[in-house]
Amino acid sequence: CEDCGKSLIGECKLHGPLIRAKDRAIPSRARLTLPHYLTLRVLELRAGNQQILGVFAKKVIQKRTQFGPYVGQLSTKLTCYDESRLVLQVLKDGGKYFLDTPNEDCGNWMMFVRLARNQEEQTLVAYQHCGEVYFTTVKPIEPHTELKVWYAADYAKFMEASAVFIKEESDVSPLPPVAKEPVDPWICSSCGSTFATFALLESHQCIHKDRV
């Protein structure tokens, strides 16, 4: 104690405890990578102080805006599984690997994006390119709207999932995710393929036109 000049075990009974100053909390790597026009919101607080987060737009985000690549650890199995998030895999060196994010310092902000339960709330599409996973907006996203993602058609086949995901609140997604039958999907008149959004259908039809 600097007031009485004594070395004590514990608090000084005469002058009381020291005033403890805490270090400033350092945000995780994932939170630091969040673009300035996006924000994280706590949607639910579960047991053990576990926060369920969502990513929301702070301003209008244009259609065809690309985010990524998704940052995660390549792993042959997932160490952390959250039914509200997409399971992502990539093909590298002939092997199929999970993009695992066991904690917020192993990924970027894209790990917080929740999956879309239906076409109406889907704002992003996930796809693989050159061994990386990217998210791209399929429609303009208005301020205060949550970003939600589902697989692109080809990536859905790679993940053995449906091109459209419909999930009831009581459902639990298995691993790998198995979706219910699509409701009112966009159908290609040339080959009958189904797509989650009109934007994906447009892109697919362009391929047919190029072939013609």
N, C-alpha and C positions, 0 to 999 in steps of 0.2 A: 504494500500500500504506500503510495507516494505521499500521503498525508501524514501517516504516523511513522513511516520509514521502516516498517517491519515486513519480513517475508512470511506469508501466511499460506496455509493449506485451505483453499476455499475463500469465502468472502471475509472482508474485514468486519468484525462485529461492531466496531466503532463508527466507521465511515460508510459501511454498506457495500453493495455489489458495484462492479464496473458497468458503465453504459456500453452495451455491445452494439457495434456498428456492423451491419451485414454487407457483404459484397453485392454489387449489382448483378442480377440474374442475366446470364448470357443466353440469348435465343438459340435454339437448335439450328443445325445447318439447314434443315428443311424449311424452317420458318424464315430464315435469312434470305432464301432464294425466291420468296414470294414476290412477283411483279408488283409495282407500286399501284396498279389499278385493280388489284385483287386484294381481298381481305379474308381472314379466317374468323369464323363465328362459332361459338360453343352452342351446339344444338341440344345437347343432353349431358347431364352429369350423372355418371353411374357409380356404383359402389367402389370404394377405394379411390375416390376422387378422379376416376377415369373420365376424361373429356371426350365426347363425340363431336368432332369438328366437321365443318363444311366450308367450301371455298365459294365466295360470293364476288360478283362484279361490283366495282365502285363506279364504273362508267360504262358506256356502250362499247361492246367488243364486236368488231365486225365479223361477218361470216368468212370462213376460210382463213381464220387466224390460227397459226400453228404454234403449239407449245411443245417443248421437249428439247432433247430426249429425256425420258423418264430415267431417274437415277436409282439404282438398286444394286444389290449384291447378287452376282450370278450363283445360283444354288440348285442342286438337284432335288431339293425339297424345301418347302416353306417352313420357316421357324416361327412365323407370326401370321395368323390368318384372321381377317376381319370380314365378316359376311357382307358388310356395307361397301367394301372396296372391290375393285376388279382384281382378279387373279391374272397376272401377266407373265408370259413366257416369250423367250426369244430363241432363234436358231443360230448357234455360233459354232463354227468348226465342226459341223456335222452333228452337234449335240443340241438337245432341247433343254433349256435352263429356265428356272423361275427367276424373276426379278424380285428378290427378297428385301424387305425393309423392316428388320427387327426393331429398329428404333429410329428416332427422328434425325440422328446424325449419320445415318446410312443412306438417306434418300434426299430428294428435293421436294418442293411444295406439291408436286403432282401426286404424292402418296396420300394427300388429304382429300383428293377428289372422290366423291362417292359415286356408286354406280346408279344408272338410270333404271327405274323400275318399269317404265313404259316409254313409248315414242314421244308423248307430249312433254315430258320433263327432260328428255335427252337434249343436251346442248353440245356435247363433244363426241367425237368418234375416235377410238383407239386403233392404231394400226402399226405394223412393223415395217421398218425400212432400214436396210443395210445393218441388220443386227441390233437396231435400236427401236424403242417404242415411242411414238409421238401421239399427242392429242390435237385434233383440229376441230374448230367450231363448225357446226353444220347449219347454224342459223345465227342471226344477230342476237347477242345476249344483252338484255337491258340491265341497268343498274339495280342492285339489290336482288338479282337473280342468282340462284346457286348453280354452279357448274357441275353437271352430271354427265357421266360418260358410259358408253357401251362399245362393243367391238364393231369394227368395220366388217363387211361381209366376208372377205377373204380371211381376215384375221380370226373371225368367229369360227371358220372351218378349221383353222390351225389350232384353235383353243378347244375344238369340239363342243362349241356352243351354238345357240341359235343366233341368227342375224338380228333378231328383235327379242328383248327380254321383258317379260311381264312377271312381276313379283308382287304377291300380296304381303301385307304387313306381317302375317303369321307364318309365312314361308321361311325356310332356312335354306340358303344356297349351298349345295354340296361342292366338293372339290374334286375334280374340276367342275365348274358351274354347269348345271343342266337347266336349260330354260324351258318354259312352257311354250305351247304352240303360239306363234305370232298372231296378233289380232290386227286385221286390216293392214297388212304390209303393202309396200309399194312393189308392184309386180311388173317385170320386164315383158312387154308384148312380143318380143322377138324370141326369147329363150325360156321365159317362165321363171327366171330367177327372182327371188324376193329380197327386198332391201329395207333397212330400218328407217331410212329417211329419203325424201324426194331428191336431195342433193346427191346421195349415193346412186340412186336410180339414173339421174341425169348423167353422171360420170360414166356409168355402165353403158348407157345408150350411145354415148359418144364413141366408145370403143367399137360398137357395132358399126357406126357410121364410117369410122376410119377403115374398117375392114372392107365395107362395101366400096 
